[in-house]
Structures are given as structure tokens and as C-alpha cells.
Amino acid sequence: MTEAEFVICHLRSQVHDLQSLLSYLESREGIERDDYSFIQSKLHEVIRHLKKTAKLSSERSDASALRATWLN
């Protein structure tokens, strides 16, 4: 798996999680007090994964720039 495929796979996973959360919320007649805890937990999980993906992408981008500069 290439680096680009790896990043895309992680992003798709997070989009899927957000779509699942949205579907769950849309299926409910109303949002109860307990639902807010569930929503907050799920959103924090997605945010944590997105931050990891952003960090990985940034590290890969920095490494590529360093290699390209060194080669030139």
C-alpha cells in the first residue's frame, strides 16, 4: 500500500464514522441527555484519528521536501 493509499484509507474510515453518527442522529426523534455524551465521545475519537492522520501526512510531506532538497 502506498503512502497516499494509506492516508486515503484513514480518511475514508473517519468519513464513514461521521456518516454513521449522522445516520444514528437522523434516525432519532430527539436527542436525549445521554446521547450528548455518546456524540461527544464519538466526535473526540474522530478528531483524535484525524489529528494522527494530519501529523502523519505532515511528517511525510516534510520528509519528502528534505529528500527533494538534498537531491537537488
DAVENLIN-V500727 format. One record per helix or strand of 2 or more residues. SS is the DSSP state (H for helix, E for strand). FROM is the first residue (numbers start at 0). TO is the last residue. Records with the same first field share a line. If there is no record, write none. Layout:
BEGIN
SS: FROM-TO + FROM-TO
END
This chain:
BEGIN
H: 2-26 + 32-70
END
